[in-house]
Amino acid sequence: MILDPSSGQWFIAHDGQRWWFDSGSVAFDFAYTGGFPGPADWEHWHKPEDLATWWRERFEADVPVSASNYGRARELRHAIAESVFAVSQNHRVPEEAVSLINEWAARPDVPPQLCKEPPVTSDRLLATIARAAVSALRQSERVRVCRAGDCAVMYLDTSRSGNRAWCSMQRCGNRHKIRALRARGDTSRVRTDSEHPPRQEISS
Ligand SMILES: [Zn+2]
């Protein structure tokens, strides 16, 4: 069991490009399993087992997920997604979302334990997620939207300098670089990064 997993997950764009997105918070990753409004294929969870798989992949926690555990997780996910959106837009966070997140954050989470496995359930993991959400959302000035005009991806800027501009340097950052070079007529330096996942040429 991992008590404090690092953030980040693979996304597949509509052009088929697979890209790594580090949202900066495991709570934002949780919301990005399908909590934000968007195309149907943004939804990664279709049944309780999908949440069980997420707990296993993120926390190395093997926990049973009942239909009611799953329902509660979806409610919390929706509240976190709404809050991330609101904070990133400098809007007020809807009261219902605030109450639900605070309520979960006050419940028992997964406590660190020495020389034995901590007690873990799906609901305890939800409390852990809610606490991570509170901690991230309280840094409101660091909750941002990718600077690319055609990208709405939100993240918590955890960089030391606090000037992260892109959802991903390999995606929007690189597109921006290419556009800037083209605008200067300097195409000799336009290249695609080979050290990163295969990417397709993106027209600007
Ligand atoms: Zn972006």
Boltz pocket constraint, residues with backbone or C-beta under 6 A from the ligand:
constraints:
  - pocket:
      binder: B
      contacts: [[A, 146], [A, 147], [A, 148], [A, 151], [A, 152], [A, 153], [A, 166], [A, 167], [A, 168], [A, 171], [A, 172]]
      max_distance: 6.0
